[in-house]
């Protein structure tokens, strides 16, 4: 079952576990932005009991997010085959993308401020269609740079016409 | 028919003045261009003045205002015309325009993917035409040159195409400058009308309108006539698009690919250069299927970048409505060696009925060494055909329900266009097999393709 989305004949590289930390921080910030004002408002205008309940709900959803993020982070893997890049991710909704290097139009390496503080970067491979969803988050900057150079080199060497 | 009257200049009638177009001197577009472009503003000004109570009572002011708009329009249009020049350089078409903000656009021949001659209604009245160039990667109205005399536009198009396909001017004979055309088929107006009347948008809107009329007149039950506007639109729009827009739809065969011509008011021409076809979509709505009718659209590189929203979503029309034999014949022209009937189709497993109670019977895919074919939909059956050597990426997808049923989708991505090749709900083993096979086929197709070129 599992090998459907991760064929065993290629060596898979997992993404950095720091991706989970990054997403947990993001989740904490988001839940905090929503949860703190809601709890305060409930406490000030209704009852502090409701505020406590809201805090519990926020904490519980954070705990849930913690688990989901961990599972999701472990599901992100990529592999470089001779002619194609393979990216797989997802636990509930799973996806495996196979992109021939020669189809590459350009490679994007992005790193937001939060990502940078965790020492992470995202590499995205673009083809002539936006449907291609070949995005690898949670790479270390070195690995991202290596992948970028390798992909652009292979893309050039194997380029096909449109 | 108006098609014939609109085209007085047949290739034989126009003396071959290649030199006039082939010159490297900058040339101006037709002097009527600003008028054809700007008449709408003048009409708009008239409408505004007519609406304005105060101005209508003081006619002299209205006349002065109109004159002002007119003179301003003439001056601005004249300036813009004066400063717009186009020029053929050895490897590109160069267009300079703008008098305040100068702009130079250089369209390299080797980047031009398709060139069409279009005639919007007003331009057509004056025998003018616009050249539309699809430039790879360029979006918007970038590749337009308007307006030229129809004959000039055609000659320029022929020159550009000949240059783009690597033929030098000297080797071209004047009579072959305009690629000879041979009409393959014309869609009769009767069938366009029939197809519109049988389309779901039209039927639903017409039904709604009748119900609205009956309920307001007979039962005196006013639901608000505002609801009638979208319904009316739903009745008129398909007729407008299908019967007027596709009037006299004709497919020609010419050395630079298949060409289509259509339109009662705006005459649209489109060229399908061979090798630019990325995929093909055949749609057969429920009612059309009873008559064996279907519609064929093409994904073409370049057209997807056009700013025409309609073309972006619909690609290039190959056939607005046609029967099986016509479709098969055209498909064969577009993709030589393709015979859809000969491809073995694999239906989806029966357990898909838990997810798609009716549609599961219609899900299928098949492949040969050139294309992958997927079929889906029972209200509107859509058959997507994508070429292996145009495949951008292959994706495997699975949701939680599918996982329980051991099913998965396989997407084959091609550049943006109407086709959407998805083998929906395949057995997991089948899906994995298809994924690997698609990657292999794409790799193989690419190798053989590259060998063929070198």
Interface residues (C-beta under 8 A of the other chain):
Chain A: X1 X4 X5 X7 X83 X84 X92 X93 X94 X95 X96 X97 X98 X99 X100 X102 X103 X127 X128 X129 X130 X131 X132 X133 X134 X160 X162
Chain B: X136 X276 X278 X301 X389 X390 X391 X392 X393 X394 X395 X396 X397 X398 X399 X400 X403 X408 X411 X413 X414 X415 X416 X428 X431 X432 X435 X436 X438 X439 X442 X443 X446 X449 X450
